[in-house]
Amino acid sequence: MPTVFAANESAVLVDGVPIEGVRSVEYRTNTVRSDLYALGSSERIGVITGQRSVEGRIRVASSAPPLDALVGDTFFQIAAPLRQGGAEITVSFDECLLTEKSFSMSAGGHGESVYAFTATRVREGG
């Protein structure tokens, strides 16, 4: 049976500082792969694995001063301990850089900032 992590029990930390008002965290990894074929064959006999990239987004109600303070090529680390009852897994992003920040506010709503980042690697551990 899968573990369903609860947002109200989890956290997001940037360089060890908790980020308040996190609405969501999302990330994806992409690995470049090339098929390897034998001479004279049309069937793949192997795969060559190349570069891997990590991209993510943190959506925050209003804004996050610790993220706003990161300017230029300032590297930082993100740790997200995800919890549900006694179960916990920490997703860590190493050597992150901010790539984009957007802000929106709709009529009758509240402000929301989205911080996009890249990372050298992502690690998941219990």
Number of C-alpha atoms within 10 A of each C-alpha: 3 4 10 11 16 12 14 10 12 16 19 23 16 17 13 11 12 16 17 16 15 22 13 13 16 10 15 11 13 10 11 10 12 12 11 13 13 10 7 6 8 9 11 11 10 11 11 9 11 9 8 12 14 18 21 18 19 20 21 20 18 17 20 20 10 14 17 11 9 13 11 9 10 11 14 17 15 20 21 18 19 20 19 15 10 5 11 16 15 17 16 19 24 17 14 23 20 22 15 11 15 11 14 12 12 8 6 5 8 10 13 19 19 22 20 19 18 21 22 13 15 19 10 12 9 9
